[in-house]
């Protein structure tokens, strides 16, 4: 199979027990010279959900891509400015990453 089109979820975990967000996406995964290439887009048109997705990508773009059969792969999301279509690449870094984010009030 050279190409897969599916609906799945991008899960953003705050830690090993806290799922902070999950967004439904449509994804296309195709065979490439380097293994695979993937592109996704958010299913929802809700601006609040899109803004939340953009916020999480800014904090840490590493998500768990979860399919309907519960199989998963850790990916990095590379969103464009409009947060509609984005590239996905396999994340190969360390399992634990510090996140430094400060909210100024």
N, C-alpha and C positions, 0 to 999 in steps of 0.2 A: 504494500500500500504506500503510495507516494504522497498522499494528501488526506488529511482528516479535517472535517468541519464539525464542530460540536458546540453545544452550550455547556458551560461549566462555571465554576466559581473561583474567584480570587479571594483567598482568606488572608487577613492580616492579623498575626498573633502578637500580642503585647509581651507574652512570655509563654512558657510551655503549657500553661493551663488556662490562659485568658485569650479567647478569640475576640478581638476588638471590633472587627468588621468583616463582612463577607459580601461581595458584589457579584451579581450574575453577569457573565460575559458570553459573547459569541467568539469563538476562537477558530483560526485556520492554522493548522500545523502542516508544513510541507517538508519533504526531504530536501536537503541542501548538501553542498560539497563538504561542509564542516559538520554535518550531522543533521540538524533540523533548523528551520526558521519558523517563527510563529508571529501572528498578528491577531490582536483582539480588539473588541469594542464593547463598551458598556451597553447592556440591554436597556436599562432604565433611562428615561428622559428627565427624571427628577433632578432639578438643579442642585438641591441640597445633597443628594447622594453623589452627584458628580463633584461638588466642592469637597465633600468628605474624602472621596477617592483621591483627589488632587492633593489634599492636605497630607494624607498618609503617604503618598508617593514622594512628597517633599521631605517628610520625616525620615522615611526609610523605604525605598522602592522594592524591597524584597517581600514577596508574597508566596503563599502556597497555592499552586494551581491544582484545583480539586475537580476531578471528573465525576460523572454520575455513578460510576462503579466504585467510588471512594479511593481510586488510585490518585496519587499526588506526585507533584514534582515542584521543587523550589525554583522560583523564577525571579528575575529582575524585570520590573516594568519600566519601559522607556516611553512615557506619555508625551504626546505633542501638546502644544499650548491649549488646544480646544478640548482636551481630555476625551476625545471621541475614539479615534483609532490609535493603537499603541503597539509597539513591538515588545515581544517577550523573549528573553534569553535565559538559558539555564544559569542559575546561581551556583557558583563553585567556591565561594568564600567560606569563612568560618561559620560554624553553626550559631555561635553567640556573638552578637554585635552590639556595642554600646550605642545608644541613641541619645544625643544631646539636643534637646529642644526647649527653648525658653519662651514662655508666653509673657508679654509685657502688657500690663493693665494700666 
